[in-house]
Amino acid sequence: MLFFDSLFYVLWRGIAIGILISAPMGPVGILCIQRTLYKGRKTGLYTGIGAALSDLIYCILTGFGLSFIEEFLERNQNVIQLVGSVVLIAFAIYLFKKNPAATLKSQSEEISHVSPHKNILGGFLFTFSNPLILFLIIGLFARFNFSIPEISFYYYIAGYLAIFAGAILWWEFVTFSVNKLRAHFNVRSMWLINRIIGVVILLFAFVGIYTGISNLVQG
């Protein structure tokens, strides 16, 4: 790949992965919304930054893990894309069924005012304590074919920075929206967000299944 082609390849995929990792409205999303509603947008955004840092670490761990089996990935790219798409479908179904407020710890509702670095740390620990996010990351990496041998390592540095940027963009959007719609925001809104995100993930998954099956048939 040429320089700009390779850079564009990892950048847009990184941003998309960062957004899709952060978007599901789980406990950290509820925490971010609560802090935005009760303590202001900056407090909620700091929480999102902590969550984005945690997601970035999991992405790097996943990337290094996948790099050890590059030859396997190259030989089985279409099958892996199909498996990754199935994982995304399972995650989308989970979003449709999950009550976003059910797993939120009650003590999170009583967090007193803390400094920015403590808000970031809180968001980080809240997200890092859920290693199941690795399954979503593996699915997204496979679906977007994020790890391919012909791209140099330094492109992936840009890609991981793009993942972090995508996550921050999502939390910027969430805190901005919640702040603007403060008077109208409730748990029903979170249910709606989960369903919209679930539909988006399903669309990506179905496209991945179609692409994988087509390539297998043609191969």
Secondary structure by P-SEA (a helix, b strand, c coil): ccaaaaaaaaaaaaaaaaaaaaccccaaaaaaaaaaacccaaaaaaaaaaaaaaaaaaaaaaaaaaaaaaaaaaacaaaaaaaaaaaaaaaaaaaaaccccccccccccccccccaaaaaaaaaaaaaacccaaaaaaaaaaaaccccccccaaaaaaaaaaaaaaaaaaaaaaaaaaaaacccccaaaaaaaaaaaaaaaaaaaaaaaaaaaaaaaac
